[in-house]
Amino acid sequence: MPVGPGKYDLLCTYVREKAGATAAAVVVIKPGDGAGFSVQCPREISPMLVNVFRHVADQIEKELGGEPHEPPITN
C-alpha cells in the first residue's frame, strides 16, 4: 500500500476528522470508471485492516447469499 497522498486522500481525511476517528478508509466505485480507495491509520494498527476488510467482505457475501471466504490452507 503506497504511503502518501492519493486521489481520495482529502476525502478520507474529511471522513476521519468528521468522525473523530483514529483511522478511516474510503472506497470509491464509479461504474464504467473504475474504483479506488484511501486508508489513513497509524502504522501500529494497520495490520488490523486485513481483518476488518475480510469481515466486511464476508458480511457482503453473506447478505448476497454466498459463502464467506475461506483462506487457502498453506503449509
PDB file of N, CA, C and O in Angstrom:
ATOM      1  N   MET A   1       0.858  -1.169   0.000  1.00  0.00           N
ATOM      2  CA  MET A   1       0.000   0.000   0.000  1.00  0.00           C
ATOM      3  C   MET A   1       0.903   1.230   0.000  1.00  0.00           C
ATOM      4  O   MET A   1       1.737   1.390   0.892  1.00  0.00           O
ATOM      5  N   PRO A   2       0.740   2.097  -0.995  1.00  0.00           N
ATOM      6  CA  PRO A   2       1.594   3.278  -1.030  1.00  0.00           C
ATOM      7  C   PRO A   2       1.337   4.209   0.145  1.00  0.00           C
ATOM      8  O   PRO A   2       0.217   4.305   0.647  1.00  0.00           O
ATOM      9  N   VAL A   3       2.365   4.875   0.564  1.00  0.00           N
ATOM     10  CA  VAL A   3       2.239   5.835   1.657  1.00  0.00           C
ATOM     11  C   VAL A   3       2.307   7.232   1.053  1.00  0.00           C
ATOM     12  O   VAL A   3       3.183   7.526   0.240  1.00  0.00           O
ATOM     13  N   GLY A   4       1.387   8.078   1.454  1.00  0.00           N
ATOM     14  CA  GLY A   4       1.373   9.442   0.945  1.00  0.00           C
ATOM     15  C   GLY A   4       0.044   9.761   0.287  1.00  0.00           C
ATOM     16  O   GLY A   4      -0.810   8.887   0.142  1.00  0.00           O
ATOM     17  N   PRO A   5      -0.129  11.006  -0.107  1.00  0.00           N
ATOM     18  CA  PRO A   5      -1.401  11.443  -0.665  1.00  0.00           C
ATOM     19  C   PRO A   5      -1.753  10.712  -1.958  1.00  0.00           C
ATOM     20  O   PRO A   5      -0.905  10.488  -2.822  1.00  0.00           O
ATOM     21  N   GLY A   6      -3.011  10.352  -2.060  1.00  0.00           N
ATOM     22  CA  GLY A   6      -3.526   9.713  -3.264  1.00  0.00           C
ATOM     23  C   GLY A   6      -4.770  10.447  -3.732  1.00  0.00           C
ATOM     24  O   GLY A   6      -5.123  11.502  -3.205  1.00  0.00           O
ATOM     25  N   LYS A   7      -5.422   9.876  -4.723  1.00  0.00           N
ATOM     26  CA  LYS A   7      -6.574  10.510  -5.354  1.00  0.00           C
ATOM     27  C   LYS A   7      -7.702  10.821  -4.372  1.00  0.00           C
ATOM     28  O   LYS A   7      -8.359  11.855  -4.497  1.00  0.00           O
ATOM     29  N   TYR A   8      -7.935   9.937  -3.395  1.00  0.00           N
ATOM     30  CA  TYR A   8      -9.055  10.114  -2.466  1.00  0.00           C
ATOM     31  C   TYR A   8      -8.608  10.480  -1.053  1.00  0.00           C
ATOM     32  O   TYR A   8      -9.380  10.355  -0.102  1.00  0.00           O
ATOM     33  N   ASP A   9      -7.373  10.929  -0.916  1.00  0.00           N
ATOM     34  CA  ASP A   9      -6.827  11.229   0.405  1.00  0.00           C
ATOM     35  C   ASP A   9      -7.561  12.373   1.108  1.00  0.00           C
ATOM     36  O   ASP A   9      -7.817  12.290   2.309  1.00  0.00           O
ATOM     37  N   LEU A  10      -7.900  13.429   0.384  1.00  0.00           N
ATOM     38  CA  LEU A  10      -8.619  14.545   1.015  1.00  0.00           C
ATOM     39  C   LEU A  10      -9.992  14.111   1.514  1.00  0.00           C
ATOM     40  O   LEU A  10     -10.432  14.538   2.581  1.00  0.00           O
ATOM     41  N   LEU A  11     -10.668  13.262   0.743  1.00  0.00           N
ATOM     42  CA  LEU A  11     -11.969  12.743   1.163  1.00  0.00           C
ATOM     43  C   LEU A  11     -11.817  11.878   2.411  1.00  0.00           C
ATOM     44  O   LEU A  11     -12.630  11.965   3.332  1.00  0.00           O
ATOM     45  N   CYS A  12     -10.783  11.047   2.444  1.00  0.00           N
ATOM     46  CA  CYS A  12     -10.540  10.190   3.604  1.00  0.00           C
ATOM     47  C   CYS A  12     -10.204  11.032   4.835  1.00  0.00           C
ATOM     48  O   CYS A  12     -10.656  10.725   5.938  1.00  0.00           O
ATOM     49  N   THR A  13      -9.422  12.080   4.652  1.00  0.00           N
ATOM     50  CA  THR A  13      -9.110  12.982   5.764  1.00  0.00           C
ATOM     51  C   THR A  13     -10.388  13.601   6.311  1.00  0.00           C
ATOM     52  O   THR A  13     -10.578  13.672   7.525  1.00  0.00           O
ATOM     53  N   TYR A  14     -11.260  14.048   5.420  1.00  0.00           N
ATOM     54  CA  TYR A  14     -12.536  14.641   5.838  1.00  0.00           C
ATOM     55  C   TYR A  14     -13.351  13.642   6.664  1.00  0.00           C
ATOM     56  O   TYR A  14     -13.864  13.986   7.729  1.00  0.00           O
ATOM     57  N   VAL A  15     -13.468  12.414   6.175  1.00  0.00           N
ATOM     58  CA  VAL A  15     -14.241  11.383   6.880  1.00  0.00           C
ATOM     59  C   VAL A  15     -13.633  11.106   8.248  1.00  0.00           C
ATOM     60  O   VAL A  15     -14.348  11.059   9.249  1.00  0.00           O
ATOM     61  N   ARG A  16     -12.309  10.921   8.295  1.00  0.00           N
ATOM     62  CA  ARG A  16     -11.632  10.617   9.564  1.00  0.00           C
ATOM     63  C   ARG A  16     -11.828  11.741  10.572  1.00  0.00           C
ATOM     64  O   ARG A  16     -12.157  11.488  11.731  1.00  0.00           O
ATOM     65  N   GLU A  17     -11.628  12.976  10.136  1.00  0.00           N
ATOM     66  CA  GLU A  17     -11.766  14.114  11.051  1.00  0.00           C
ATOM     67  C   GLU A  17     -13.216  14.327  11.471  1.00  0.00           C
ATOM     68  O   GLU A  17     -13.481  14.596  12.643  1.00  0.00           O
ATOM     69  N   LYS A  18     -14.152  14.214  10.546  1.00  0.00           N
ATOM     70  CA  LYS A  18     -15.572  14.412  10.854  1.00  0.00           C
ATOM     71  C   LYS A  18     -16.057  13.358  11.849  1.00  0.00           C
ATOM     72  O   LYS A  18     -16.890  13.648  12.708  1.00  0.00           O
ATOM     73  N   ALA A  19     -15.534  12.134  11.730  1.00  0.00           N
ATOM     74  CA  ALA A  19     -15.923  11.052  12.633  1.00  0.00           C
ATOM     75  C   ALA A  19     -15.153  11.100  13.951  1.00  0.00           C
ATOM     76  O   ALA A  19     -15.504  10.392  14.894  1.00  0.00           O
ATOM     77  N   GLY A  20     -14.121  11.918  14.028  1.00  0.00           N
ATOM     78  CA  GLY A  20     -13.285  11.954  15.225  1.00  0.00           C
ATOM     79  C   GLY A  20     -12.573  10.629  15.432  1.00  0.00           C
ATOM     80  O   GLY A  20     -12.367  10.191  16.564  1.00  0.00           O
ATOM     81  N   ALA A  21     -12.199   9.994  14.321  1.00  0.00           N
ATOM     82  CA  ALA A  21     -11.631   8.648  14.371  1.00  0.00           C
ATOM     83  C   ALA A  21     -10.108   8.670  14.303  1.00  0.00           C
ATOM     84  O   ALA A  21      -9.502   9.629  13.826  1.00  0.00           O
ATOM     85  N   THR A  22      -9.517   7.603  14.786  1.00  0.00           N
ATOM     86  CA  THR A  22      -8.079   7.404  14.679  1.00  0.00           C
ATOM     87  C   THR A  22      -7.714   6.924  13.287  1.00  0.00           C
ATOM     88  O   THR A  22      -6.629   7.212  12.783  1.00  0.00           O
ATOM     89  N   ALA A  23      -8.641   6.182  12.662  1.00  0.00           N
ATOM     90  CA  ALA A  23      -8.396   5.619  11.337  1.00  0.00           C
ATOM     91  C   ALA A  23      -9.661   5.719  10.501  1.00  0.00           C
ATOM     92  O   ALA A  23     -10.772   5.782  11.028  1.00  0.00           O
ATOM     93  N   ALA A  24      -9.470   5.733   9.189  1.00  0.00           N
ATOM     94  CA  ALA A  24     -10.609   5.755   8.269  1.00  0.00           C
ATOM     95  C   ALA A  24     -10.191   5.119   6.956  1.00  0.00           C
ATOM     96  O   ALA A  24      -9.020   5.134   6.577  1.00  0.00           O
ATOM     97  N   ALA A  25     -11.177   4.561   6.274  1.00  0.00           N
ATOM     98  CA  ALA A  25     -10.973   4.014   4.938  1.00  0.00           C
ATOM     99  C   ALA A  25     -12.143   4.458   4.072  1.00  0.00           C
ATOM    100  O   ALA A  25     -13.296   4.428   4.503  1.00  0.00           O
ATOM    101  N   VAL A  26     -11.841   4.860   2.870  1.00  0.00           N
ATOM    102  CA  VAL A  26     -12.859   5.277   1.914  1.00  0.00           C
ATOM    103  C   VAL A  26     -12.662   4.446   0.650  1.00  0.00           C
ATOM    104  O   VAL A  26     -11.557   4.365   0.113  1.00  0.00           O
ATOM    105  N   VAL A  27     -13.746   3.831   0.184  1.00  0.00           N
ATOM    106  CA  VAL A  27     -13.726   3.079  -1.069  1.00  0.00           C
ATOM    107  C   VAL A  27     -14.679   3.786  -2.018  1.00  0.00           C
ATOM    108  O   VAL A  27     -15.834   4.038  -1.676  1.00  0.00           O
ATOM    109  N   VAL A  28     -14.194   4.101  -3.205  1.00  0.00           N
ATOM    110  CA  VAL A  28     -14.997   4.805  -4.197  1.00  0.00           C
ATOM    111  C   VAL A  28     -15.139   3.908  -5.420  1.00  0.00           C
ATOM    112  O   VAL A  28     -14.146   3.444  -5.981  1.00  0.00           O
ATOM    113  N   ILE A  29     -16.388   3.668  -5.829  1.00  0.00           N
ATOM    114  CA  ILE A  29     -16.658   2.838  -7.003  1.00  0.00           C
ATOM    115  C   ILE A  29     -17.450   3.679  -7.990  1.00  0.00           C
ATOM    116  O   ILE A  29     -18.520   4.196  -7.669  1.00  0.00           O
ATOM    117  N   LYS A  30     -16.915   3.807  -9.183  1.00  0.00           N
ATOM    118  CA  LYS A  30     -17.577   4.567 -10.240  1.00  0.00           C
ATOM    119  C   LYS A  30     -17.805   3.619 -11.418  1.00  0.00           C
ATOM    120  O   LYS A  30     -16.867   3.324 -12.157  1.00  0.00           O
ATOM    121  N   PRO A  31     -19.045   3.137 -11.605  1.00  0.00           N
ATOM    122  CA  PRO A  31     -19.302   2.227 -12.725  1.00  0.00           C
ATOM    123  C   PRO A  31     -18.802   2.815 -14.048  1.00  0.00           C
ATOM    124  O   PRO A  31     -19.094   3.963 -14.383  1.00  0.00           O
ATOM    125  N   GLY A  32     -18.058   2.021 -14.776  1.00  0.00           N
ATOM    126  CA  GLY A  32     -17.504   2.464 -16.041  1.00  0.00           C
ATOM    127  C   GLY A  32     -16.234   3.279 -15.908  1.00  0.00           C
ATOM    128  O   GLY A  32     -15.570   3.564 -16.904  1.00  0.00           O
ATOM    129  N   ASP A  33     -15.893   3.655 -14.692  1.00  0.00           N
ATOM    130  CA  ASP A  33     -14.714   4.495 -14.481  1.00  0.00           C
ATOM    131  C   ASP A  33     -13.733   3.872 -13.493  1.00  0.00           C
ATOM    132  O   ASP A  33     -12.692   4.462 -13.202  1.00  0.00           O
ATOM    133  N   GLY A  34     -14.050   2.695 -12.977  1.00  0.00           N
ATOM    134  CA  GLY A  34     -13.140   2.023 -12.065  1.00  0.00           C
ATOM    135  C   GLY A  34     -13.427   2.295 -10.605  1.00  0.00           C
ATOM    136  O   GLY A  34     -14.514   2.740 -10.239  1.00  0.00           O
ATOM    137  N   ALA A  35     -12.441   2.021  -9.786  1.00  0.00           N
ATOM    138  CA  ALA A  35     -12.588   2.163  -8.341  1.00  0.00           C
ATOM    139  C   ALA A  35     -11.265   2.605  -7.745  1.00  0.00           C
ATOM    140  O   ALA A  35     -10.214   2.507  -8.378  1.00  0.00           O
ATOM    141  N   GLY A  36     -11.336   3.093  -6.515  1.00  0.00           N
ATOM    142  CA  GLY A  36     -10.132   3.499  -5.808  1.00  0.00           C
ATOM    143  C   GLY A  36     -10.401   3.533  -4.321  1.00  0.00           C
ATOM    144  O   GLY A  36     -11.541   3.383  -3.881  1.00  0.00           O
ATOM    145  N   PHE A  37      -9.361   3.728  -3.559  1.00  0.00           N
ATOM    146  CA  PHE A  37      -9.531   3.776  -2.111  1.00  0.00           C
ATOM    147  C   PHE A  37      -8.437   4.618  -1.479  1.00  0.00           C
ATOM    148  O   PHE A  37      -7.398   4.892  -2.080  1.00  0.00           O
ATOM    149  N   SER A  38      -8.708   5.014  -0.247  1.00  0.00           N
ATOM    150  CA  SER A  38      -7.721   5.704   0.572  1.00  0.00           C
ATOM    151  C   SER A  38      -7.881   5.195   1.993  1.00  0.00           C
ATOM    152  O   SER A  38      -9.000   5.017   2.474  1.00  0.00           O
ATOM    153  N   VAL A  39      -6.777   4.963   2.654  1.00  0.00           N
ATOM    154  CA  VAL A  39      -6.779   4.496   4.039  1.00  0.00           C
ATOM    155  C   VAL A  39      -5.842   5.390   4.832  1.00  0.00           C
ATOM    156  O   VAL A  39      -4.731   5.687   4.394  1.00  0.00           O
ATOM    157  N   GLN A  40      -6.297   5.812   5.995  1.00  0.00           N
ATOM    158  CA  GLN A  40      -5.450   6.582   6.905  1.00  0.00           C
ATOM    159  C   GLN A  40      -5.529   5.934   8.275  1.00  0.00           C
ATOM    160  O   GLN A  40      -6.604   5.820   8.864  1.00  0.00           O
ATOM    161  N   CYS A  41      -4.385   5.515   8.770  1.00  0.00           N
ATOM    162  CA  CYS A  41      -4.343   4.951  10.120  1.00  0.00           C
ATOM    163  C   CYS A  41      -2.900   4.945  10.605  1.00  0.00           C
ATOM    164  O   CYS A  41      -1.961   4.942   9.809  1.00  0.00           O
ATOM    165  N   PRO A  42      -2.744   4.943  11.923  1.00  0.00           N
ATOM    166  CA  PRO A  42      -1.393   4.823  12.469  1.00  0.00           C
ATOM    167  C   PRO A  42      -0.796   3.465  12.085  1.00  0.00           C
ATOM    168  O   PRO A  42      -1.503   2.459  12.029  1.00  0.00           O
ATOM    169  N   ARG A  43       0.483   3.453  11.827  1.00  0.00           N
ATOM    170  CA  ARG A  43       1.159   2.228  11.388  1.00  0.00           C
ATOM    171  C   ARG A  43       0.910   1.050  12.336  1.00  0.00           C
ATOM    172  O   ARG A  43       0.793  -0.091  11.889  1.00  0.00           O
ATOM    173  N   GLU A  44       0.830   1.322  13.639  1.00  0.00           N
ATOM    174  CA  GLU A  44       0.687   0.211  14.596  1.00  0.00           C
ATOM    175  C   GLU A  44      -0.661  -0.501  14.513  1.00  0.00           C
ATOM    176  O   GLU A  44      -0.776  -1.637  14.971  1.00  0.00           O
ATOM    177  N   ILE A  45      -1.671   0.130  13.946  1.00  0.00           N
ATOM    178  CA  ILE A  45      -2.950  -0.580  13.819  1.00  0.00           C
ATOM    179  C   ILE A  45      -3.232  -1.019  12.387  1.00  0.00           C
ATOM    180  O   ILE A  45      -4.269  -1.628  12.124  1.00  0.00           O
ATOM    181  N   SER A  46      -2.334  -0.722  11.464  1.00  0.00           N
ATOM    182  CA  SER A  46      -2.573  -1.102  10.072  1.00  0.00           C
ATOM    183  C   SER A  46      -2.728  -2.608   9.860  1.00  0.00           C
ATOM    184  O   SER A  46      -3.459  -2.998   8.949  1.00  0.00           O
ATOM    185  N   PRO A  47      -2.080  -3.489  10.652  1.00  0.00           N
ATOM    186  CA  PRO A  47      -2.332  -4.922  10.467  1.00  0.00           C
ATOM    187  C   PRO A  47      -3.799  -5.318  10.706  1.00  0.00           C
ATOM    188  O   PRO A  47      -4.260  -6.329  10.176  1.00  0.00           O
ATOM    189  N   MET A  48      -4.520  -4.536  11.492  1.00  0.00           N
ATOM    190  CA  MET A  48      -5.939  -4.825  11.740  1.00  0.00           C
ATOM    191  C   MET A  48      -6.767  -4.654  10.475  1.00  0.00           C
ATOM    192  O   MET A  48      -7.846  -5.235  10.362  1.00  0.00           O
ATOM    193  N   LEU A  49      -6.280  -3.865   9.522  1.00  0.00           N
ATOM    194  CA  LEU A  49      -7.043  -3.593   8.307  1.00  0.00           C
ATOM    195  C   LEU A  49      -7.416  -4.860   7.558  1.00  0.00           C
ATOM    196  O   LEU A  49      -8.531  -4.975   7.049  1.00  0.00           O
ATOM    197  N   VAL A  50      -6.504  -5.803   7.484  1.00  0.00           N
ATOM    198  CA  VAL A  50      -6.785  -7.053   6.775  1.00  0.00           C
ATOM    199  C   VAL A  50      -8.008  -7.731   7.379  1.00  0.00           C
ATOM    200  O   VAL A  50      -8.908  -8.150   6.650  1.00  0.00           O
ATOM    201  N   ASN A  51      -8.049  -7.843   8.695  1.00  0.00           N
ATOM    202  CA  ASN A  51      -9.189  -8.485   9.352  1.00  0.00           C
ATOM    203  C   ASN A  51     -10.473  -7.686   9.185  1.00  0.00           C
ATOM    204  O   ASN A  51     -11.542  -8.265   8.992  1.00  0.00           O
ATOM    205  N   VAL A  52     -10.380  -6.370   9.257  1.00  0.00           N
ATOM    206  CA  VAL A  52     -11.570  -5.529   9.095  1.00  0.00           C
ATOM    207  C   VAL A  52     -12.146  -5.699   7.699  1.00  0.00           C
ATOM    208  O   VAL A  52     -13.350  -5.911   7.549  1.00  0.00           O
ATOM    209  N   PHE A  53     -11.303  -5.608   6.672  1.00  0.00           N
ATOM    210  CA  PHE A  53     -11.796  -5.733   5.301  1.00  0.00           C
ATOM    211  C   PHE A  53     -12.290  -7.145   5.000  1.00  0.00           C
ATOM    212  O   PHE A  53     -13.248  -7.309   4.245  1.00  0.00           O
ATOM    213  N   ARG A  54     -11.655  -8.167   5.574  1.00  0.00           N
ATOM    214  CA  ARG A  54     -12.141  -9.539   5.406  1.00  0.00           C
ATOM    215  C   ARG A  54     -13.532  -9.692   6.006  1.00  0.00           C
ATOM    216  O   ARG A  54     -14.410 -10.322   5.416  1.00  0.00           O
ATOM    217  N   HIS A  55     -13.722  -9.106   7.193  1.00  0.00           N
ATOM    218  CA  HIS A  55     -15.031  -9.167   7.849  1.00  0.00           C
ATOM    219  C   HIS A  55     -16.088  -8.463   6.995  1.00  0.00           C
ATOM    220  O   HIS A  55     -17.195  -8.973   6.826  1.00  0.00           O
ATOM    221  N   VAL A  56     -15.748  -7.306   6.465  1.00  0.00           N
ATOM    222  CA  VAL A  56     -16.688  -6.575   5.607  1.00  0.00           C
ATOM    223  C   VAL A  56     -17.040  -7.425   4.380  1.00  0.00           C
ATOM    224  O   VAL A  56     -18.213  -7.546   4.028  1.00  0.00           O
ATOM    225  N   ALA A  57     -16.034  -8.010   3.733  1.00  0.00           N
ATOM    226  CA  ALA A  57     -16.279  -8.842   2.554  1.00  0.00           C
ATOM    227  C   ALA A  57     -17.152 -10.044   2.904  1.00  0.00           C
ATOM    228  O   ALA A  57     -18.061 -10.388   2.149  1.00  0.00           O
ATOM    229  N   ASP A  58     -16.885 -10.682   4.040  1.00  0.00           N
ATOM    230  CA  ASP A  58     -17.701 -11.824   4.478  1.00  0.00           C
ATOM    231  C   ASP A  58     -19.148 -11.413   4.706  1.00  0.00           C
ATOM    232  O   ASP A  58     -20.066 -12.145   4.337  1.00  0.00           O
ATOM    233  N   GLN A  59     -19.360 -10.250   5.311  1.00  0.00           N
ATOM    234  CA  GLN A  59     -20.722  -9.766   5.563  1.00  0.00           C
ATOM    235  C   GLN A  59     -21.454  -9.494   4.250  1.00  0.00           C
ATOM    236  O   GLN A  59     -22.634  -9.817   4.117  1.00  0.00           O
ATOM    237  N   ILE A  60     -20.761  -8.904   3.290  1.00  0.00           N
ATOM    238  CA  ILE A  60     -21.378  -8.630   1.990  1.00  0.00           C
ATOM    239  C   ILE A  60     -21.745  -9.938   1.300  1.00  0.00           C
ATOM    240  O   ILE A  60     -22.851 -10.074   0.777  1.00  0.00           O
ATOM    241  N   GLU A  61     -20.819 -10.908   1.294  1.00  0.00           N
ATOM    242  CA  GLU A  61     -21.106 -12.209   0.681  1.00  0.00           C
ATOM    243  C   GLU A  61     -22.290 -12.884   1.354  1.00  0.00           C
ATOM    244  O   GLU A  61     -23.140 -13.464   0.679  1.00  0.00           O
ATOM    245  N   LYS A  62     -22.351 -12.813   2.673  1.00  0.00           N
ATOM    246  CA  LYS A  62     -23.446 -13.423   3.422  1.00  0.00           C
ATOM    247  C   LYS A  62     -24.783 -12.790   3.032  1.00  0.00           C
ATOM    248  O   LYS A  62     -25.770 -13.493   2.818  1.00  0.00           O
ATOM    249  N   GLU A  63     -24.807 -11.465   2.943  1.00  0.00           N
ATOM    250  CA  GLU A  63     -26.039 -10.764   2.573  1.00  0.00           C
ATOM    251  C   GLU A  63     -26.468 -11.087   1.150  1.00  0.00           C
ATOM    252  O   GLU A  63     -27.657 -11.038   0.835  1.00  0.00           O
ATOM    253  N   LEU A  64     -25.513 -11.417   0.289  1.00  0.00           N
ATOM    254  CA  LEU A  64     -25.825 -11.775  -1.094  1.00  0.00           C
ATOM    255  C   LEU A  64     -26.141 -13.257  -1.248  1.00  0.00           C
ATOM    256  O   LEU A  64     -26.422 -13.726  -2.351  1.00  0.00           O
ATOM    257  N   GLY A  65     -26.094 -13.989  -0.143  1.00  0.00           N
ATOM    258  CA  GLY A  65     -26.423 -15.409  -0.172  1.00  0.00           C
ATOM    259  C   GLY A  65     -25.255 -16.319  -0.477  1.00  0.00           C
ATOM    260  O   GLY A  65     -25.450 -17.513  -0.704  1.00  0.00           O
ATOM    261  N   GLY A  66     -24.057 -15.791  -0.489  1.00  0.00           N
ATOM    262  CA  GLY A  66     -22.877 -16.599  -0.758  1.00  0.00           C
ATOM    263  C   GLY A  66     -22.242 -17.102   0.524  1.00  0.00           C
ATOM    264  O   GLY A  66     -22.665 -16.760   1.629  1.00  0.00           O
ATOM    265  N   GLU A  67     -21.236 -17.906   0.354  1.00  0.00           N
ATOM    266  CA  GLU A  67     -20.489 -18.429   1.496  1.00  0.00           C
ATOM    267  C   GLU A  67     -19.341 -17.484   1.824  1.00  0.00           C
ATOM    268  O   GLU A  67     -18.704 -16.948   0.917  1.00  0.00           O
ATOM    269  N   PRO A  68     -19.068 -17.273   3.114  1.00  0.00           N
ATOM    270  CA  PRO A  68     -17.916 -16.440   3.490  1.00  0.00           C
ATOM    271  C   PRO A  68     -16.625 -17.016   2.931  1.00  0.00           C
ATOM    272  O   PRO A  68     -16.482 -18.229   2.783  1.00  0.00           O
ATOM    273  N   HIS A  69     -15.706 -16.146   2.629  1.00  0.00           N
ATOM    274  CA  HIS A  69     -14.402 -16.527   2.084  1.00  0.00           C
ATOM    275  C   HIS A  69     -13.631 -17.351   3.103  1.00  0.00           C
ATOM    276  O   HIS A  69     -13.549 -16.998   4.280  1.00  0.00           O
ATOM    277  N   GLU A  70     -13.074 -18.446   2.634  1.00  0.00           N
ATOM    278  CA  GLU A  70     -12.201 -19.254   3.485  1.00  0.00           C
ATOM    279  C   GLU A  70     -10.789 -19.120   2.935  1.00  0.00           C
ATOM    280  O   GLU A  70     -10.550 -19.441   1.771  1.00  0.00           O
ATOM    281  N   PRO A  71      -9.853 -18.653   3.748  1.00  0.00           N
ATOM    282  CA  PRO A  71      -8.483 -18.531   3.244  1.00  0.00           C
ATOM    283  C   PRO A  71      -7.917 -19.902   2.892  1.00  0.00           C
ATOM    284  O   PRO A  71      -8.247 -20.890   3.548  1.00  0.00           O
ATOM    285  N   PRO A  72      -7.074 -19.978   1.871  1.00  0.00           N
ATOM    286  CA  PRO A  72      -6.489 -21.264   1.497  1.00  0.00           C
ATOM    287  C   PRO A  72      -5.588 -21.798   2.603  1.00  0.00           C
ATOM    288  O   PRO A  72      -4.956 -21.036   3.336  1.00  0.00           O
ATOM    289  N   ILE A  73      -5.543 -23.098   2.706  1.00  0.00           N
ATOM    290  CA  ILE A  73      -4.663 -23.745   3.686  1.00  0.00           C
ATOM    291  C   ILE A  73      -3.269 -23.815   3.081  1.00  0.00           C
ATOM    292  O   ILE A  73      -3.086 -24.330   1.978  1.00  0.00           O
ATOM    293  N   THR A  74      -2.292 -23.295   3.807  1.00  0.00           N
ATOM    294  CA  THR A  74      -0.913 -23.338   3.323  1.00  0.00           C
ATOM    295  C   THR A  74      -0.058 -24.069   4.340  1.00  0.00           C
ATOM    296  O   THR A  74      -0.308 -24.012   5.544  1.00  0.00           O
ATOM    297  N   ASN A  75       0.937 -24.746   3.842  1.00  0.00           N
ATOM    298  CA  ASN A  75       1.856 -25.476   4.727  1.00  0.00           C
ATOM    299  C   ASN A  75       3.201 -24.825   4.729  1.00  0.00           C
ATOM    300  O   ASN A  75       4.112 -25.292   5.413  1.00  0.00           O
TER     301      ASN A  75
END
